[in-house]
Amino acid sequence: MQVFGKIRQIVAQIPFGKVTTYGAIAAFVGTNPRVVGWALRGNENMDLPCHRVVKSGGILADDFSLGNWPEQRRRLEAEGIKFKGQQITDFDKHLFNVQ
C-alpha cells in the first residue's frame, strides 16, 4: 500500500471526539508531517474524518482541506472538543495515540 493509503487508513481509525497530529501519523508511517497534510488535502472521501488531524499541541491547521480552520473547529466542537482560538483547550484528554 502506498504511503497516502496508509495515512488515510490511520485517519479512518481516529474515534469520534478524539484527534491526533500530523507528526504522530508521520512517525508511525515513516514520513514527514507535510506528506500527511498532502495526503489529506488530496482526499476525496468525505467519510474520512480528516478534521481530526491537527498540528502539534492541538493547534488547528490554517489550510484545513475541507474549508479552513474555523470549519475544522466547527466539526470538532460538534464532537465535544473545546477551543481557545485555534487551539484545543484540553488536548491531552482528546489525543488519540496512533498504533
Secondary structure, 3 states (H helix, E strand, C coil): CCHHHHHHHHHHCCCCCCEEEHHHHHHHHCCCHHHHHHHHHCCCCCCCCHHHEEEHHHECCCCCCCCCHHHHHHHHHCCCCCEECCEECCHHHHECCCC
